[in-house]
Amino acid sequence: MREDIFQNGNGGAAMLGGASILCVLLFLLLLWVMQRMIVHPTNVILKANRELSGGNEDYRIAEKANSQEFADLFNSFNEMADSLKKMRIEAYDRQLREQRDELKMLRAQLRPHFYLNAITTVSNMTYQNRNEDIRKYLAALAKYMRYMLNIQNKWVRIAEEIEQVKSYLEMQKIKFPGSVDAYIGCADSVADTRVPYLLLFTAVENSFKHAMSLYEPLWLVVQCEHYQDGDFCGCRMIVEDNGKGFPQEVISMFSLPEEETPRSAKDHLGLTNISRTLQLIYHRNDLLRLSNAKTGGAHVEIWIPEENDEAADL
């Protein structure tokens, strides 16, 4: 009797041990199924979100899901990533179009008033019987017109812009006899550098507008050179005159951060256009630098960074 009870007890313990082992195996199998079917695909989606939010717009989930539900989630993520990339490209293209339109507007502002002034100058000289000066003036004006009409894109070589400045100075010397003198220098190393057209010309024209005086001759220095300073490497164009210089508020106005820089200023439209053009093309707010020379005149520096593909698109 006692032996039967002992044997029955051993049998029950064996069954209990077997059941425990089976439960452990089932639990491990359940963990493996959950890891494969839920945890792993969830981690795949989390990683994809981190990649996308981190700026990797080309990241897509290429792994096959083990269930229809996660397959739908994977496909939804890939479709969302495609849509975001498409929207970003469209937004970037729209921004480029807006910037091109604004550049066209800025450049258009630089032309009409000059033509009107040239016509007025010729008209005034006719009353003074300055026939020979009129012929010379019209010859210089013709060079200016050919330069403007022959521009095929928005970029010119510095050497070409220098020639345009020389034509302009010749016209001013005829307009104001004995009242204009200038030095123009351009290093061979930057002569072929591409720059947005009319920037240098506009700076020179601005000097005439603000520094020209009927009481003393205007002395102008135009210098183009290779320049490197800190993280900048490229070309530096300098225009300096012997006028009264810039008021401090003007220097401060053009030293503001981009979002605070005024986009228009009645008395300094040319400088405003230069500043905004540089911001649109190079996405920097430190490329137009105003100061006063030691002699008291205005000192303008236009920094042109080495070319990049993004700038060339404009």
C-alpha positions, 0 to 999 in steps of 0.5 A: 500500500505504501509502495503504491502511494509512493509510485503515484507520487512520483508519477504526479511529480513527473507529470508536473515537471513535464507540464512545467517544461512544456509551459516554459517552452510555450512561453519561449515560443510566445516570446519568439513569436512576439519578437518576430511578429511585433517587436522587430517590425515595430523597431523597424518603423521606429528606426525609419522615423528616426532616419527621416526626422534626422534628415535622411529623406531617401530612407525607405523600409525595404524589409518584408513584413511578417503580417499584413498589418505591418506590411500596410504600415511599412507601405504607408511610411514609404508613401509618406516619405515619398510625399514629404520629399516631393513636397520639399522639392516643390517648396524648394523649386517655388522658393527658387522661382520667387528668388529669381523673380525678386532678383529680376525685379532688383536688377530691373530697378538698376536700369531705367533711371540711368537711361533717363539721366543719360538722355537728360545729360545729352539734352543739356549739352546741346544747349551748351553747344558741346557737340564734340562732347556729345559725340564722345558721350554717345560713343561711351553710352553705346558701349554701355548699351551694347554691354547691357543688351549682350548679356546672355545670363545673370553672370559676367566676368569681373573684367567685363564689369570693369570695362562697363565701369570705365565706360560709365566713368568716361561718361561722367568725366564728359558730363563733369569736365575736370571734376572726376578722376579715378584709379581702377585696378584688377588683379589677373587672378580674379579677372575671370571670376564670375560675379552677378552683373551690375553689382560693381557698377552699382557701387560706383554709381552710388559713389557718384550719387552721394559723393559728387560735389560741384565744389571739389573733384571726385576721386574714386578708387576701384580695386578687385583682388583675391581675398581670404579671411577666416571661412571666406575665400574668393574675390573682394571688390572695393569702391572708395571715394573722397566724399563725406562718407557714410553716416553711422546709421547707414553703416549700422543699417547694413550690418543688421541680421538678414531678417532685420535688414531693410529691403528698401531705402529711398536714399540708398536703393543701390546699396539695398539692391546689392545687399539683397542680391548677395543674400539671395544668391549666396545666403549670407548677410556679411558680403556687403561691408560699409565703412569710412576710409581714413580720409573720410570718404565712403568705403564699400566692399563686396565679397564674392565667395568662390562659386558653388552650384546653388549660386549658379542656379540663380 
